[in-house]
Each structure stands twice: as C-alpha cells, then as structure tokens.
Amino acid sequence: MLYHLFHVLRGELSVLNVTRYITFRTAVASLTALFLVLALGPWMIERLRRLQIGQHIREEGPQAHKAKAGTPTMGGVLILVGVLVPTLLWADLTNLNIWILILSTIAYGAVGFADDYIKVVKQRSLGLTARRKLFWQFAIGLAVGIAIYALAQAEPKEYSTRVQFPFFKQLVPDLGVFYVLFAVWLLTLSSNAVNLTDGLDGLAIGTTLIAAAAFAGLAYVTSHFRFSEYLDLLHRPGAGEVTVFCGAMVGASIGFLWWNCYPAQVFMGDVGSLALGGALGTVSILIKQELLLFLVGGLFMIEAFSVMLQVASFRLTGKRVFRMSPLHHHFELVGWKEPQIIIRFWIVAFVFATFTLMTLKLR
C-alpha cells in the first residue's frame, strides 16, 4: 500500500524514488516486520495467557517437556501478522506472485489454526486427525498447482511447469499438467517438514529465518536478467517481488525468535509452522527453484525423513532406528541439552543454505 502511495508522490518528492528498488523495499519490509513482532509480542503473549491458550504436551513426548505445559501457544498468529502486513505495505500488489503467496500462507495458517483450536478448546493434544489435516494440505497444494499451471499457459514468460535440476544445466523437464501433482506433493512435504521441526524452543523459527534469507537471495537473482543469465537460472522478472515477502519473513522470524528462544515465552503452534512451511514451498515454486527447497530447507527435510524412517522401520521390523523421532528428540534422549541441539541444528541449517547459494555457479 505504501509502495503504491509513494509511487504517486514520486513526482513531488524525488527522495521517494528509492522505493522503486526491490532491495530497499525488502530491507524496509524486514525492519517493519521485526519491529511489528517485537512491539506486539508482549500484548499477544499476555492475551494468550488470559485466554488460557496453553501448550498441551503429549504423554509420549520427552519427560523434560512436561515443564513446558501451559506455555502460551498459537503465537504463529503474530508471525502471520509480521509477514503479511509488511508485505502488503511494501510489495507491488499488482504482482500476482504476492497474492499467491499471501493466500497460500493464510490458507496453511488456517489449517494450523484449526488444529491448534482443537488442541486447546477440545483438550485433544493431537489436534486435527491426520486425514483431515492432509486433506486440507492437499487441497491447498492443488489450488496452488492449478493456478501455476493455468498461469503458465497464459503467461509463459512469468510462469512455467518446467523444473530445473541443480547441477544439470540441460535437465529442465516440462511436467505439463503433472506439475499440479508435483506442487501438491512439494507443498505438503514442506508444510509438514516445518511442522515436525517445531519441537524445541526457537528451532523451527531460527531455521526458517535462515531458509527465508537464502530464498530472498535466490528470488532476487532469479528476477535479475543479468544475474539469472550468468547463473543459468530460469529468468522470471515478476519474481522480484517475492524478495520483499522473503524479507518480511526474515524480519518476522527474528522478532518472533526474541520471544521464542530458550526458554520460550510463547510457541508458534501449527498456525505458525504450517503457514511458514507452506510459504517456503510456495516461494520455491514461484521462483522456479523447487528442488533447491531440499537444500535450502535441508534440516527440515532431515527432520521429516527421520519420522518417515522411524515409522517405516517400526512397521516393517518392529524396531526403531532412533530413540524417538523427529530427530531432535533423539538427541534429547541421548543426553544433549536443548540449547545445544538448537544451536547445532541452526549451524547445520546455515551450512545447507550456504551450500545452496554456492551451487548456483556449479550448473
């Protein structure tokens, strides 16, 4: 909104010309998100306490987590405000990518909100049934996939059903209508991976911060003709506005980490983790770096894979690979302290993100 207002006033105030630059608006969106979350944090936490919206701890979880019972949850609403408001203020709202991102993020957040609501109001620690949750995740992914497929037919310069493989310059297959199913799978995996990672104070939001920062860089070079040509990326001019959204995610993540770091004053809940996972997956689709999501969000994927491996092993052999899954719980039971696990996992996430950016020239 401010972007469009300043666009009108540029003729009278030349200093406002700076808002034309994506880098400037990304930085301002990030700062806006940071200060918004920091400012609203105390009010939100106190409000959640008064409404007695506290975390329910599963009986089968680590015993050390029992002390966290009652900690305010559903703080993901604060993250959504921190991401969406700065995006609406500083992004070009005539850009379709922004609306796809906003609607996708809100939709996944709504599924998470329903899950958290059932946990708190119905006193069911598992929330929505797995089938219902997956149904709505599939439905949202299907909507995004169909939208991208339709836009690829109408605007092939901006949208595509091709998938670019890292390290292989010539391997860019066009999935056609099957891209819709690919999008469903990718978004469901992404949203669940972040959700599974959200088990320790600050772990998921810190990892999201790193992934969002990496995607901000990827979105910018994808939208820049010279950079994308030099790096052999699929050039998408409209993807530049995605950088602003990613900047808002970075700022909101830093702000929420202030309240969510160990020992956490508030948890994001599924309303936050599903929304962030869906947002990251949608960003990867819009900037045509779908497969790089597995590197940028490498830690998320490891956490999700540890759960799948644990379940498969137990069903097939009756034995467990890890003491408990997701992987961060395994290290808790091994004897690592929670802050140790969090910091070390952040380091792993940073290595994945850095390696991803390094691979851009290895194509």
C-alpha positions in Angstrom: 0.0 0.0 0.0 2.8 2.4 0.9 4.6 1.4 -2.2 1.7 2.5 -4.4 1.2 5.7 -2.4 4.8 6.6 -2.7 4.6 5.8 -6.4 2.1 8.6 -6.8 4.1 11.0 -4.8 7.5 10.4 -6.5 7.0 13.3 -8.8 6.7 15.8 -5.9 9.3 14.2 -3.6 12.3 12.8 -5.5 13.6 11.1 -2.4 10.7 8.6 -2.7 12.3 7.2 -5.9 14.3 4.9 -3.7 11.1 2.8 -3.2 11.4 1.7 -6.8 14.3 -0.6 -5.8 13.4 -4.1 -4.6 16.5 -4.2 -2.3 15.3 -1.1 -0.4 11.7 -2.3 0.0 13.0 -5.8 1.1 15.1 -4.2 3.8 12.3 -1.9 4.9 9.8 -4.8 4.9 12.2 -6.8 7.1 12.6 -4.0 9.6 8.9 -3.3 9.6 8.2 -7.0 10.4 10.9 -7.1 13.1 9.6 -4.0 15.0 5.9 -5.1 14.5 6.5 -8.5 16.1 8.7 -7.0 18.9 6.0 -4.4 19.6 3.0 -6.8 19.5 4.8 -9.6 21.3 4.1 -8.7 24.9 0.5 -7.9 24.2 0.0 -11.1 22.3 1.6 -13.3 25.0 -0.4 -11.7 27.8 -3.6 -12.1 25.7 -2.9 -15.8 25.1 -2.3 -16.2 28.9 -5.6 -14.6 29.8 -7.4 -16.8 27.3 -5.6 -19.8 28.8 -4.4 -20.8 25.4 -1.5 -23.0 26.7 0.5 -25.8 25.1 -0.6 -29.4 25.8 2.3 -31.8 26.0 1.9 -35.3 24.5 2.2 -38.1 27.0 4.7 -40.0 24.7 7.0 -37.0 24.4 10.2 -36.4 26.3 9.7 -36.1 30.0 11.7 -32.9 30.1 8.9 -31.2 28.1 6.3 -31.6 30.8 7.6 -28.4 32.4 6.5 -26.5 29.2 2.9 -27.4 29.7 0.7 -24.3 29.8 3.2 -22.1 27.9 1.1 -19.8 25.6 0.8 -21.3 22.1 -0.7 -20.1 18.7 1.9 -17.4 18.6 2.1 -18.1 14.9 -0.7 -15.6 14.5 1.9 -13.0 15.5 4.3 -14.4 12.8 1.5 -14.1 10.2 0.8 -10.5 11.1 4.6 -9.8 10.9 4.9 -11.4 7.5 1.7 -10.2 5.8 1.4 -6.6 7.0 4.8 -5.5 5.8 4.3 -7.4 2.5 1.0 -5.5 2.0 2.7 -2.3 2.8 5.9 -2.6 0.7 5.3 -5.0 -2.1 3.8 -4.3 -5.5 0.2 -5.5 -5.0 -0.4 -5.7 -8.8 2.1 -8.6 -8.9 0.2 -11.9 -8.9 3.1 -13.7 -7.1 2.4 -11.6 -4.0 -1.3 -12.7 -3.9 -0.5 -16.3 -4.5 2.0 -16.2 -1.5 -0.4 -14.3 0.7 -3.4 -16.6 0.0 -1.2 -19.8 0.3 0.3 -18.6 3.6 -3.1 -17.7 5.1 -4.7 -21.0 3.9 -2.0 -23.1 5.5 -2.2 -20.9 8.6 -5.9 -21.5 8.8 -5.4 -25.3 8.8 -2.9 -24.9 11.6 -5.2 -22.6 13.5 -8.0 -25.2 13.3 -5.5 -27.8 14.6 -4.4 -25.6 17.5 -8.0 -24.6 18.3 -9.0 -28.3 18.7 -5.9 -28.9 20.9 -6.8 -26.0 23.2 -10.6 -26.0 23.3 -11.3 -29.7 22.8 -8.3 -30.6 25.0 -7.1 -33.1 22.4 -3.3 -33.0 22.3 -3.1 -34.4 18.8 -5.5 -31.7 17.3 -6.9 -32.5 13.8 -6.9 -36.0 12.7 -4.0 -36.8 10.3 -6.5 -37.5 7.5 -8.3 -34.2 7.8 -5.0 -32.2 8.1 -3.6 -34.0 5.0 -6.9 -33.4 3.1 -6.7 -29.7 3.6 -3.0 -29.6 2.8 -3.6 -31.5 -0.4 -6.5 -29.1 -1.3 -4.3 -26.0 -0.8 -1.4 -27.5 -2.8 -3.9 -28.5 -5.5 -5.2 -24.9 -5.7 -1.6 -23.5 -6.0 -0.7 -26.1 -8.5 -3.7 -25.5 -10.7 -3.1 -21.7 -10.5 0.5 -22.1 -11.6 -0.5 -24.5 -14.4 -3.1 -22.1 -15.7 -0.8 -19.1 -15.5 1.9 -21.0 -17.3 -0.5 -21.3 -20.3 -1.4 -17.6 -20.2 1.9 -16.0 -19.3 4.8 -18.4 -20.2 7.4 -15.7 -19.6 6.4 -15.4 -15.9 5.2 -18.9 -15.0 6.3 -22.3 -16.1 5.6 -26.0 -15.4 9.3 -26.8 -16.1 11.5 -28.0 -13.2 15.2 -27.1 -13.1 17.6 -29.7 -11.7 20.6 -28.4 -9.7 24.0 -29.2 -11.2 22.4 -30.2 -14.6 22.1 -27.3 -17.0 20.3 -29.1 -19.7 17.9 -31.1 -17.4 14.8 -28.9 -17.3 11.9 -31.2 -18.0 8.4 -29.7 -18.6 6.0 -31.6 -16.4 2.9 -30.1 -18.1 -0.3 -31.0 -16.2 1.6 -33.3 -13.9 3.2 -30.2 -12.4 -0.1 -29.8 -10.4 0.6 -33.1 -8.6 4.2 -32.2 -8.1 3.1 -28.9 -6.5 0.7 -30.8 -4.2 3.5 -33.2 -3.1 6.1 -30.4 -2.6 3.8 -28.1 -0.6 2.5 -30.9 1.6 6.0 -32.1 2.3 7.3 -28.6 3.0 4.5 -27.6 5.4 4.7 -30.9 7.3 8.5 -30.7 7.5 8.5 -27.4 9.3 5.7 -28.6 11.5 7.7 -31.6 12.6 10.8 -29.5 13.2 8.8 -27.3 15.6 9.6 -29.2 18.8 12.3 -27.2 20.6 12.4 -23.6 21.7 13.4 -21.5 18.7 14.4 -24.4 16.5 11.8 -24.1 13.7 11.8 -20.3 13.6 15.6 -20.0 13.6 15.8 -22.5 10.7 13.0 -20.6 8.9 15.0 -17.4 9.3 18.0 -18.9 7.5 15.9 -20.5 4.8 13.9 -17.3 4.1 17.2 -15.3 3.9 18.6 -17.8 1.3 15.3 -17.7 -0.7 15.4 -13.9 -0.7 18.8 -14.0 -2.4 17.5 -16.6 -4.9 14.4 -14.7 -5.7 16.4 -11.5 -6.4 18.9 -13.2 -8.7 16.1 -15.0 -10.5 14.3 -11.7 -11.2 17.5 -10.0 -12.4 18.1 -10.6 -16.1 21.9 -10.4 -16.0 22.3 -12.5 -12.8 19.9 -15.2 -13.9 21.6 -15.4 -17.3 25.0 -15.6 -15.8 23.9 -18.3 -13.3 21.8 -20.3 -15.8 18.6 -19.7 -13.9 15.1 -19.6 -15.3 14.6 -15.8 -15.6 11.3 -14.6 -14.0 11.0 -10.8 -13.9 8.0 -10.8 -11.6 9.8 -13.0 -9.0 11.5 -9.9 -7.7 8.5 -9.0 -5.5 8.9 -12.4 -3.8 12.1 -10.9 -2.4 10.0 -8.4 -0.4 7.9 -11.3 1.0 11.0 -13.2 2.0 12.5 -10.1 3.6 9.3 -9.8 5.7 9.7 -13.5 6.7 13.2 -12.8 7.8 12.2 -9.8 10.0 9.2 -11.6 11.5 11.4 -14.7 12.2 14.0 -12.5 14.1 11.2 -10.8 16.0 9.5 -14.0 17.0 12.8 -15.6 17.9 13.1 -12.9 20.6 10.0 -14.4 22.4 10.5 -18.0 21.3 14.2 -18.5 22.2 15.0 -20.8 25.1 13.2 -20.8 27.5 10.3 -19.9 25.2 7.7 -17.4 26.4 5.4 -18.4 23.5 5.1 -21.2 21.0 4.2 -20.7 17.4 1.8 -23.7 17.2 0.6 -25.3 14.0 -0.8 -22.0 12.9 2.8 -20.8 12.6 4.6 -23.9 11.4 2.2 -24.9 8.7 2.0 -21.4 7.4 5.8 -21.0 7.3 6.3 -24.4 5.6 3.6 -23.6 3.1 5.1 -20.2 2.4 8.6 -21.6 1.8 7.3 -24.2 -0.5 5.3 -21.6 -2.5 8.3 -19.3 -2.7 10.3 -22.2 -4.2 7.6 -22.7 -6.8 7.3 -19.1 -7.8 11.0 -18.5 -8.3 11.4 -21.9 -10.1 13.8 -23.4 -7.6 11.5 -26.2 -6.4 14.3 -28.8 -6.0 16.6 -26.3 -4.2 14.0 -26.4 -1.4 15.5 -29.7 -0.4 18.9 -28.0 0.1 17.7 -24.6 1.5 15.4 -26.4 3.9 17.8 -29.3 4.3 17.3 -29.5 8.1 13.5 -29.5 7.7 13.8 -32.4 5.3 16.1 -34.4 7.6 13.6 -34.0 10.4 10.8 -35.2 8.2 12.8 -38.1 6.8 13.7 -39.2 10.4 10.0 -39.6 11.1 9.3 -41.5 7.9 12.3 -43.7 8.5 11.2 -44.4 12.1 7.6 -45.3 11.1 8.7 -47.5 8.2 11.3 -49.3 10.3 8.9 -50.0 13.2 6.1 -51.2 10.9 8.4 -53.5 8.8 10.7 -54.8 11.5 9.2 -53.8 14.9 12.4 -51.9 15.7 13.1 -48.2 15.9 16.0 -46.5 14.2 16.0 -43.6 16.7 15.2 -43.4 20.3 12.4 -41.0 19.4 11.5 -39.0 16.3 11.7 -36.3 15.0 15.5 -36.3 15.1 15.8 -33.5 17.7 14.0 -35.7 20.3 16.5 -38.5 19.6 19.4 -36.2 20.6 17.5 -35.1 23.7 17.2 -38.7 24.9 20.9 -39.3 24.0 21.8 -36.6 26.5 22.2 -33.4 24.6 20.8 -30.3 26.3 18.1 -28.4 24.5 20.1 -25.2 23.8 22.9 -27.5 22.4 20.6 -29.2 20.0 19.0 -25.9 18.9 22.3 -24.1 18.2 23.9 -27.1 16.5 20.8 -27.6 14.3 20.9 -23.9 13.3 24.6 -24.4 12.3 23.5 -27.4 10.1 20.7 -25.3 8.6 23.2 -22.4 7.9 25.6 -24.9 6.2 22.8 -26.2 4.0 21.7 -22.7 3.0 25.3 -21.5 2.3 26.0 -24.7 0.2 22.8 -24.0 -1.8 24.0 -20.5 -2.7 27.4 -21.9 -3.6 25.8 -24.4 -6.0 24.4 -21.6 -8.2 27.5 -21.4 -10.2 28.0 -25.1 -10.3 25.5 -25.6 -13.1 
